Amino acid sequence: AKLTETFTSGGTTVDCRTTACFVTTFNSHDGSDPTWMPSRAQDVAQPLGFGTAVPAAVVTQQPTARTARSGADAVFAAAATGYDSVRWERSTDAGKT
């Protein structure tokens, strides 16, 4: 498929010249292997650029530490400008992977 500056998703047109767009690959392992552990560590998101640069993300709200009992939910809030959304992930190796 040809990459273009704009695409439509759910009736909304997205312009990758003004909105951060990515080509993403997901690594999927064989779930029938009894030693298999679900991991997104090898997923890759490559930013795309078309003409006008997309502004770099600026974090405007960091998630605040929360304590929750095992099995309970913990809700975190974060925000940034320059991207449509932000995502934080828990690191078990100090962010190396």
ABEGO torsion letter per residue (X at the ends): XBBBABBBBGGBBBBAAABBBBBBBBBBBBAABAABBBBAAABBBBBBBBEBBBBBBBBABBBBBBBBBBGBBBBBBBBBBGBABBBBBBBAAGGAX
